[in-house]
Amino acid sequence: MTTETRITVRYAETDQMGIVHHSVYPIWFEAARTDWIKQLGLTYSQLEKMGVMTPLSQLECRYTGVSRYEDELTIRCFVSELSAARIRFGYEVLRPGEERPICTGSTLHGWVDAQTFRPLNFRKRFPEFYEKIEAMLQD
């Protein structure tokens, strides 16, 4: 499953040159990831109430273009890797009508117990959600 999150670039997200600052893209990744989780049938807060946290262990961004104030963008989000201990999300930031992304990236998250912050086996604890995510893996 790939979700699409729409973003309109705000003035505060640009630098003096009028270009979106590189630090903004990971924030957009988070918005897209939150939408992806909602499409799974959960919210992040529900996941946390179930006793699961997903701390970030890796972030990658590759910038191949620029975006500017008031650009309307689409952030595509998908799961590219899944294990009992981790989940990796992939992202593409696109301008409507353009095929080449202006940014691509990924984030790697661990599945941890919300109380102890120790790794947990998501597949064992929540087999129905694990199977649902596994069925949506992006090749």
Summary of the structure (lengths in Angstrom):
residues: 139
radius of gyration: 15.9
end to end distance: 10.3
largest distance: 49.7
contacts: 404
relative contact order: 0.22
helix: 29%
strand: 37%
